[in-house]
Amino acid sequence: MPKATSVKIKSYAKINLALRITGRRPDGYHNLSTLFQEVALHDILEFSPAANFGLHSNYPELATSADNLCSRAYRRMEQIAPHAQPYHITLIKNIPIGAGLGGGSSNAATVLKFLNKVWQINLSDDNLIRLARAIGSDVPFYIHGKTQSGGGVGEILEPLTLPEDFVILLALPEINISTAWAYRQFDPKNAKPAYKLNELINDGRIHWELFENQFEDIVFPVYPQLAQIKAQIRQAGALYAGLSGSGAAVFGIYKSQKTAREAARRLAQWHTIITTPIK
């Protein structure tokens, strides 16, 4: 095995460019039709050789949580390679928690991919994805990241190439929304058919007017300030604006850095970040 040294790895956020709930499954979970887009906003995970596994974070309560996805991912890999060199993980969070930006899922996938390589487990991507499914529904997306359509509970994935360049403005209000709560509010009678990708993306362009996030019907009545943010983003010239996942992040799609910066100035009462797609 190569000599173990400390390694820092970026762990990227995602947005759901579009999201529909297509039905409730017999196991209680919900099937989705979504377009995932990995973005440049990221956490940092530092892996350091240690006598035993440990996790430290700039959010101490996150590191000590039994449900922390980094720890769950580490323990899964440890079962496969129980005698491998242990690592301590330092997790620096920049991706807001409870914002629908997939930070925890990204962190878990980063752990899986790093340990798969450094411990020379050499699982195929398909096997990594199967392992990721057992940790969280968004974790499989991050094995490849970039742009993918998602079906099932988010684990049926297909890579996409978008025909247009764009810049993303994230508005991040200090609201934490439970995804489990949002799903509990969903009425199965409101299920919609899956997106037809050849309608959303064709003739060399993205038809933003056909995009939607069905969670907005659930979340906006309870958190009207999010509806207000979406309206402000649209008024500031966005090609499209929407909730990411179940929120609370709201994003706008802009043609350029210049138009995104102008929009950010108009939304000065909110914390905003300008980011770009990972391709």
C-alpha positions as a LaTeX table, in Angstrom:
\begin{tabular}{lrrr}
\hline
Residue & $x$ (\AA) & $y$ (\AA) & $z$ (\AA) \\
\hline
Met1 & 0.00 & 0.00 & 0.00 \\
Pro2 & 1.30 & 3.51 & $-0.76$ \\
Lys3 & 2.51 & 5.61 & 2.17 \\
Ala4 & $-0.47$ & 7.31 & 3.82 \\
Thr5 & $-0.44$ & 11.13 & 3.77 \\
Ser6 & $-3.04$ & 13.82 & 4.45 \\
Val7 & $-5.23$ & 14.66 & 1.47 \\
Lys8 & $-7.73$ & 17.50 & 0.97 \\
Ile9 & $-10.65$ & 16.90 & $-1.40$ \\
Lys10 & $-13.42$ & 19.24 & $-2.55$ \\
Ser11 & $-16.96$ & 17.94 & $-2.01$ \\
Tyr12 & $-19.37$ & 19.78 & $-4.30$ \\
Ala13 & $-22.98$ & 20.90 & $-3.82$ \\
Lys14 & $-25.81$ & 20.21 & $-6.26$ \\
Ile15 & $-29.05$ & 21.82 & $-7.28$ \\
Asn16 & $-32.14$ & 20.19 & $-8.71$ \\
Leu17 & $-32.70$ & 22.10 & $-11.92$ \\
Ala18 & $-36.16$ & 20.50 & $-12.10$ \\
Leu19 & $-38.03$ & 18.07 & $-9.86$ \\
Arg20 & $-41.31$ & 16.21 & $-10.00$ \\
Ile21 & $-42.73$ & 13.64 & $-7.60$ \\
Thr22 & $-44.11$ & 10.83 & $-9.73$ \\
Gly23 & $-45.67$ & 8.71 & $-6.96$ \\
Arg24 & $-45.35$ & 7.08 & $-3.57$ \\
Arg25 & $-43.77$ & 3.64 & $-3.42$ \\
Pro26 & $-45.04$ & 0.67 & $-1.39$ \\
Asp27 & $-41.99$ & 1.05 & 0.89 \\
Gly28 & $-43.07$ & 4.59 & 1.81 \\
Tyr29 & $-40.44$ & 6.35 & $-0.27$ \\
His30 & $-41.28$ & 8.49 & $-3.30$ \\
Asn31 & $-40.27$ & 8.19 & $-6.93$ \\
Leu32 & $-38.84$ & 11.32 & $-8.54$ \\
Ser33 & $-38.07$ & 12.74 & $-11.93$ \\
Thr34 & $-35.27$ & 15.26 & $-11.55$ \\
Leu35 & $-32.28$ & 16.91 & $-13.20$ \\
Phe36 & $-29.26$ & 17.06 & $-10.90$ \\
Gln37 & $-26.58$ & 19.67 & $-11.51$ \\
Glu38 & $-23.33$ & 19.63 & $-9.55$ \\
Val39 & $-22.06$ & 23.15 & $-8.80$ \\
Ala40 & $-18.74$ & 24.68 & $-7.78$ \\
Leu41 & $-19.81$ & 25.56 & $-4.21$ \\
His42 & $-18.05$ & 22.96 & $-2.04$ \\
Asp43 & $-17.11$ & 21.63 & 1.35 \\
Ile44 & $-13.57$ & 20.39 & 2.02 \\
Leu45 & $-12.73$ & 17.00 & 3.49 \\
Glu46 & $-9.22$ & 16.43 & 4.81 \\
Phe47 & $-8.22$ & 12.80 & 5.29 \\
Ser48 & $-5.33$ & 12.28 & 7.70 \\
Pro49 & $-3.75$ & 8.94 & 8.72 \\
Ala50 & $-4.62$ & 8.13 & 12.34 \\
Ala51 & $-4.63$ & 5.33 & 14.88 \\
Asn52 & $-8.42$ & 5.19 & 14.72 \\
Phe53 & $-11.24$ & 6.70 & 12.69 \\
Gly54 & $-12.49$ & 10.08 & 13.87 \\
Leu55 & $-14.50$ & 12.96 & 12.46 \\
His56 & $-14.09$ & 16.65 & 13.26 \\
Ser57 & $-16.04$ & 19.53 & 11.74 \\
Asn58 & $-16.46$ & 23.26 & 12.00 \\
Tyr59 & $-20.03$ & 22.24 & 12.91 \\
Pro60 & $-19.27$ & 20.13 & 16.05 \\
Glu61 & $-22.86$ & 18.91 & 16.41 \\
Leu62 & $-22.66$ & 17.54 & 12.88 \\
Ala63 & $-19.51$ & 15.53 & 13.54 \\
Thr64 & $-20.97$ & 13.88 & 16.65 \\
Ser65 & $-24.32$ & 12.99 & 15.08 \\
Ala66 & $-24.93$ & 9.24 & 14.78 \\
Asp67 & $-26.64$ & 9.96 & 11.46 \\
Asn68 & $-23.64$ & 11.75 & 9.92 \\
Leu69 & $-23.34$ & 10.45 & 6.38 \\
Cys70 & $-19.53$ & 10.70 & 6.37 \\
Ser71 & $-19.34$ & 8.31 & 9.32 \\
Arg72 & $-21.86$ & 5.96 & 7.76 \\
Ala73 & $-19.90$ & 5.88 & 4.50 \\
Tyr74 & $-16.62$ & 5.28 & 6.37 \\
Arg75 & $-18.08$ & 2.39 & 8.38 \\
Arg76 & $-19.44$ & 0.76 & 5.21 \\
Met77 & $-16.00$ & 0.81 & 3.61 \\
Glu78 & $-14.36$ & $-0.31$ & 6.85 \\
Gln79 & $-16.48$ & $-3.46$ & 6.77 \\
Ile80 & $-14.96$ & $-4.28$ & 3.38 \\
Ala81 & $-11.37$ & $-3.45$ & 4.41 \\
Pro82 & $-11.27$ & $-3.93$ & 8.21 \\
His83 & $-7.46$ & $-3.97$ & 8.47 \\
Ala84 & $-6.75$ & $-0.91$ & 6.32 \\
Gln85 & $-4.98$ & 2.23 & 7.56 \\
Pro86 & $-7.53$ & 4.27 & 9.58 \\
Tyr87 & $-8.16$ & 7.89 & 8.69 \\
His88 & $-9.32$ & 10.92 & 10.63 \\
Ile89 & $-11.63$ & 13.19 & 8.62 \\
Thr90 & $-11.79$ & 16.95 & 9.08 \\
Leu91 & $-14.94$ & 18.30 & 7.43 \\
Ile92 & $-15.08$ & 22.02 & 6.66 \\
Lys93 & $-18.69$ & 22.89 & 5.80 \\
Asn94 & $-19.38$ & 25.68 & 3.33 \\
Ile95 & $-22.55$ & 24.15 & 1.88 \\
Pro96 & $-25.49$ & 25.21 & 4.06 \\
Ile97 & $-27.21$ & 22.40 & 5.98 \\
Gly98 & $-30.90$ & 21.77 & 5.29 \\
Ala99 & $-30.88$ & 23.86 & 2.12 \\
Gly100 & $-31.54$ & 21.17 & $-0.50$ \\
Leu101 & $-27.98$ & 21.42 & $-1.82$ \\
Gly102 & $-26.91$ & 17.85 & $-1.05$ \\
Gly103 & $-23.87$ & 18.64 & 1.09 \\
Gly104 & $-24.15$ & 15.59 & 3.33 \\
Ser105 & $-24.66$ & 13.26 & 0.37 \\
Ser106 & $-21.67$ & 14.79 & $-1.40$ \\
Asn107 & $-19.51$ & 14.31 & 1.70 \\
Ala108 & $-20.52$ & 10.64 & 1.94 \\
Ala109 & $-19.71$ & 10.00 & $-1.74$ \\
Thr110 & $-16.34$ & 11.72 & $-1.30$ \\
Val111 & $-15.53$ & 9.34 & 1.57 \\
Leu112 & $-16.57$ & 6.30 & $-0.49$ \\
Lys113 & $-14.48$ & 7.31 & $-3.49$ \\
Phe114 & $-11.40$ & 8.26 & $-1.47$ \\
Leu115 & $-11.33$ & 5.07 & 0.60 \\
Asn116 & $-12.07$ & 2.94 & $-2.43$ \\
Lys117 & $-8.90$ & 4.31 & $-3.99$ \\
Val118 & $-6.53$ & 4.69 & $-1.04$ \\
Trp119 & $-7.45$ & 1.33 & 0.49 \\
Gln120 & $-7.19$ & $-0.27$ & $-2.95$ \\
Ile121 & $-10.64$ & $-1.84$ & $-2.62$ \\
Asn122 & $-11.17$ & $-1.13$ & $-6.32$ \\
Leu123 & $-14.95$ & $-1.39$ & $-6.35$ \\
Ser124 & $-16.40$ & $-0.61$ & $-9.77$ \\
Asp125 & $-18.50$ & 2.55 & $-10.12$ \\
Asp126 & $-21.61$ & 0.38 & $-10.33$ \\
Asn127 & $-20.74$ & $-1.29$ & $-7.02$ \\
Leu128 & $-19.95$ & 2.08 & $-5.45$ \\
Ile129 & $-23.37$ & 3.31 & $-6.57$ \\
Arg130 & $-25.04$ & 0.27 & $-5.00$ \\
Leu131 & $-23.18$ & 0.99 & $-1.76$ \\
Ala132 & $-24.16$ & 4.66 & $-1.96$ \\
Arg133 & $-27.85$ & 3.79 & $-2.25$ \\
Ala134 & $-27.78$ & 2.25 & 1.22 \\
Ile135 & $-26.45$ & 5.51 & 2.70 \\
Gly136 & $-28.79$ & 8.09 & 1.16 \\
Ser137 & $-30.92$ & 8.67 & $-1.92$ \\
Asp138 & $-28.76$ & 11.54 & $-3.30$ \\
Val139 & $-25.40$ & 9.83 & $-2.63$ \\
Pro140 & $-25.36$ & 7.77 & $-5.88$ \\
Phe141 & $-25.50$ & 10.95 & $-7.96$ \\
Tyr142 & $-22.16$ & 12.09 & $-6.57$ \\
Ile143 & $-20.25$ & 9.01 & $-7.69$ \\
His144 & $-20.11$ & 10.71 & $-11.11$ \\
Gly145 & $-21.62$ & 14.14 & $-10.37$ \\
Lys146 & $-21.77$ & 16.77 & $-13.12$ \\
Thr147 & $-25.21$ & 16.76 & $-14.87$ \\
Gln148 & $-27.53$ & 13.76 & $-14.64$ \\
Ser149 & $-31.21$ & 12.95 & $-14.87$ \\
Gly150 & $-32.53$ & 11.07 & $-11.86$ \\
Gly151 & $-35.41$ & 8.62 & $-11.49$ \\
Gly152 & $-36.60$ & 6.18 & $-8.86$ \\
Val153 & $-35.72$ & 7.66 & $-5.46$ \\
Gly154 & $-32.84$ & 9.43 & $-7.21$ \\
Glu155 & $-30.68$ & 6.37 & $-7.84$ \\
Ile156 & $-31.62$ & 5.70 & $-11.49$ \\
Leu157 & $-29.15$ & 8.02 & $-13.17$ \\
Glu158 & $-28.25$ & 9.01 & $-16.70$ \\
Pro159 & $-25.50$ & 11.51 & $-17.62$ \\
Leu160 & $-26.54$ & 14.57 & $-19.64$ \\
Thr161 & $-24.78$ & 17.28 & $-21.59$ \\
Leu162 & $-26.55$ & 20.63 & $-21.48$ \\
Pro163 & $-26.32$ & 22.69 & $-24.68$ \\
Glu164 & $-26.12$ & 26.10 & $-22.97$ \\
Asp165 & $-23.68$ & 27.77 & $-20.60$ \\
Phe166 & $-25.15$ & 29.54 & $-17.58$ \\
Val167 & $-24.34$ & 30.95 & $-14.15$ \\
Ile168 & $-26.22$ & 30.12 & $-10.95$ \\
Leu169 & $-27.21$ & 32.57 & $-8.22$ \\
Leu170 & $-28.02$ & 30.87 & $-4.91$ \\
Ala171 & $-30.13$ & 32.71 & $-2.35$ \\
Leu172 & $-29.67$ & 31.15 & 1.10 \\
Pro173 & $-32.15$ & 32.30 & 3.75 \\
Glu174 & $-31.57$ & 31.16 & 7.34 \\
Ile175 & $-34.21$ & 28.46 & 7.14 \\
Asn176 & $-33.67$ & 24.73 & 7.64 \\
Ile177 & $-36.26$ & 22.54 & 5.95 \\
Ser178 & $-36.58$ & 18.85 & 6.73 \\
Thr179 & $-36.80$ & 16.78 & 3.57 \\
Ala180 & $-38.68$ & 14.09 & 5.51 \\
Trp181 & $-41.25$ & 16.70 & 6.58 \\
Ala182 & $-41.69$ & 17.91 & 3.00 \\
Tyr183 & $-42.32$ & 14.39 & 1.72 \\
Arg184 & $-44.85$ & 13.74 & 4.49 \\
Gln185 & $-46.89$ & 16.69 & 3.25 \\
Phe186 & $-47.10$ & 15.33 & $-0.29$ \\
Asp187 & $-50.53$ & 14.13 & $-1.43$ \\
Pro188 & $-50.11$ & 11.17 & $-3.84$ \\
Lys189 & $-53.05$ & 12.55 & $-5.84$ \\
Asn190 & $-50.70$ & 15.34 & $-6.94$ \\
Ala191 & $-48.17$ & 12.98 & $-8.54$ \\
Lys192 & $-47.04$ & 14.04 & $-12.03$ \\
Pro193 & $-45.57$ & 12.15 & $-14.98$ \\
Ala194 & $-41.81$ & 11.98 & $-15.34$ \\
Tyr195 & $-40.10$ & 14.66 & $-17.38$ \\
Lys196 & $-39.48$ & 13.96 & $-21.06$ \\
Leu197 & $-35.92$ & 15.11 & $-21.49$ \\
Asn198 & $-36.33$ & 15.55 & $-25.25$ \\
Glu199 & $-38.94$ & 18.21 & $-24.48$ \\
Leu200 & $-36.87$ & 20.03 & $-21.84$ \\
Ile201 & $-33.70$ & 19.98 & $-23.95$ \\
Asn202 & $-33.86$ & 20.01 & $-27.74$ \\
Asp203 & $-32.92$ & 22.02 & $-30.83$ \\
Gly204 & $-29.68$ & 23.00 & $-29.11$ \\
Arg205 & $-31.38$ & 24.87 & $-26.27$ \\
Ile206 & $-32.82$ & 24.41 & $-22.80$ \\
His207 & $-36.54$ & 25.14 & $-22.54$ \\
Trp208 & $-36.50$ & 26.71 & $-19.08$ \\
Glu209 & $-40.20$ & 27.59 & $-19.34$ \\
Leu210 & $-41.03$ & 23.87 & $-18.90$ \\
Phe211 & $-39.00$ & 23.42 & $-15.69$ \\
Glu212 & $-40.59$ & 23.25 & $-12.24$ \\
Asn213 & $-40.01$ & 21.94 & $-8.72$ \\
Gln214 & $-43.10$ & 20.32 & $-7.27$ \\
Phe215 & $-41.89$ & 20.84 & $-3.70$ \\
Glu216 & $-42.67$ & 24.54 & $-4.12$ \\
Asp217 & $-46.39$ & 23.72 & $-3.82$ \\
Ile218 & $-45.65$ & 22.20 & $-0.40$ \\
Val219 & $-42.97$ & 24.52 & 0.93 \\
Phe220 & $-44.02$ & 28.00 & $-0.25$ \\
Pro221 & $-47.34$ & 28.17 & 1.67 \\
Val222 & $-45.46$ & 27.41 & 4.92 \\
Tyr223 & $-42.41$ & 29.56 & 4.12 \\
Pro224 & $-43.79$ & 32.48 & 2.04 \\
Gln225 & $-40.45$ & 34.30 & 2.16 \\
Leu226 & $-39.09$ & 31.62 & $-0.19$ \\
Ala227 & $-41.81$ & 32.44 & $-2.72$ \\
Gln228 & $-40.82$ & 36.09 & $-2.31$ \\
Ile229 & $-37.16$ & 35.27 & $-3.02$ \\
Lys230 & $-38.11$ & 33.31 & $-6.13$ \\
Ala231 & $-40.17$ & 36.25 & $-7.39$ \\
Gln232 & $-37.29$ & 38.66 & $-6.76$ \\
Ile233 & $-34.87$ & 36.40 & $-8.63$ \\
Arg234 & $-37.22$ & 36.26 & $-11.60$ \\
Gln235 & $-37.69$ & 40.03 & $-11.51$ \\
Ala236 & $-33.89$ & 40.37 & $-11.57$ \\
Gly237 & $-33.79$ & 38.80 & $-15.03$ \\
Ala238 & $-33.33$ & 35.07 & $-14.38$ \\
Leu239 & $-33.97$ & 32.62 & $-17.19$ \\
Tyr240 & $-35.44$ & 30.35 & $-14.52$ \\
Ala241 & $-35.79$ & 30.39 & $-10.73$ \\
Gly242 & $-36.72$ & 27.59 & $-8.41$ \\
Leu243 & $-36.32$ & 25.76 & $-5.14$ \\
Ser244 & $-33.49$ & 23.21 & $-4.96$ \\
Gly245 & $-34.72$ & 19.88 & $-3.64$ \\
Ser246 & $-37.09$ & 20.59 & $-0.77$ \\
Gly247 & $-35.28$ & 23.86 & $-0.05$ \\
Ala248 & $-34.53$ & 26.19 & 1.55 \\
Ala249 & $-32.05$ & 27.31 & $-1.12$ \\
Val250 & $-33.61$ & 29.16 & $-4.04$ \\
Phe251 & $-31.60$ & 29.55 & $-7.23$ \\
Gly252 & $-31.71$ & 31.61 & $-10.37$ \\
Ile253 & $-30.23$ & 30.76 & $-13.77$ \\
Tyr254 & $-28.47$ & 33.65 & $-15.52$ \\
Lys255 & $-26.71$ & 33.97 & $-18.86$ \\
Ser256 & $-23.51$ & 35.49 & $-17.48$ \\
Gln257 & $-21.52$ & 36.42 & $-14.39$ \\
Lys258 & $-22.41$ & 40.05 & $-15.05$ \\
Thr259 & $-26.18$ & 39.49 & $-14.99$ \\
Ala260 & $-25.84$ & 37.23 & $-11.92$ \\
Arg261 & $-23.86$ & 39.92 & $-10.06$ \\
Glu262 & $-26.45$ & 42.54 & $-10.95$ \\
Ala263 & $-29.17$ & 40.23 & $-9.60$ \\
Ala264 & $-27.20$ & 39.64 & $-6.39$ \\
Arg265 & $-27.05$ & 43.39 & $-5.79$ \\
Arg266 & $-30.85$ & 43.54 & $-6.13$ \\
Leu267 & $-31.19$ & 40.74 & $-3.58$ \\
Ala268 & $-28.84$ & 42.33 & $-1.07$ \\
Gln269 & $-31.15$ & 41.56 & 1.88 \\
Trp270 & $-30.43$ & 37.83 & 1.40 \\
His271 & $-27.20$ & 35.89 & 1.61 \\
Thr272 & $-26.31$ & 35.01 & $-1.98$ \\
Ile273 & $-23.57$ & 33.02 & $-3.68$ \\
Ile274 & $-22.74$ & 33.02 & $-7.38$ \\
Thr275 & $-21.54$ & 29.65 & $-8.61$ \\
Thr276 & $-21.13$ & 27.70 & $-11.82$ \\
Pro277 & $-22.01$ & 24.21 & $-13.08$ \\
Ile278 & $-19.45$ & 21.42 & $-12.85$ \\
Lys279 & $-19.10$ & 19.88 & $-16.30$ \\
\hline
\end{tabular}
